[in-house]
Amino acid sequence: MHVDDVTIAKLLGHANTSNLKHYRKVGDALLANETRQMRNFMDEILTDVIHEWEGDRNIIK
């Protein structure tokens, strides 16, 4: 998935990257499936933020 270790640790709820060696053996497909719900949740938050920013730009114009 070409995601850095810090991001993977956060998605999995770990405080640091020390346990990622265990997930490296899992593989990209399984890791993608296991983190899909959290990634979708984060995408929704970011989409809301972007819509707010776009609304703010329209007010300034």
N, C-alpha and C positions, 0 to 999 in steps of 0.2 A: 504494500500500500504506500510505500515511500513516506511513512510518517516517522518523525523523530521519536526517540525514546521517551523524552519528557512528556510529549503529547500522549503517547500510549500509556504511560504510567498514570497520568491524570484521568484518562478515559476508564481505566480499570480501577480507579480509586486508591492508587498507591501514593504514599507520601514521597517516594523517591524511585529511582530506576534500578535499585539493587535486585529486585525480583524478576526483572524482565528476561533474564537468561532462561527462565522456565517457559516463557511465552514464545521465545524465539524458536523453540522446538515445535510449537503448535502449528505454525503456518499461517500465511496471509488470509486464506479463505475463512478459516475458523475464527481467527482474530477479528476479521471484518464482521462476521455474523454475531460474535459475542459483544461487539461494541456498537452495533447498528442503532440500538435504541437510544443510547446516550448521544451518538453523533446526530441522530435525527432531532433530538431535543435541543442540542446546541445549535443546529441549523435553524430551528424555529426561532430561537432567541435572537440569533444574528439577523434573520430576516425581519423581525420586528424592529430591531435597532435601525436597520437600513431604511425601513419605511418611515420611521420617526425622523431620521436625518433628511430624507427626501421631503417630508412635510415641512421641516424647518427651513429648507432652502426655498420652498415655494412662498413661505411667509416673508422672507427677506426680500424677495424679488418684488 
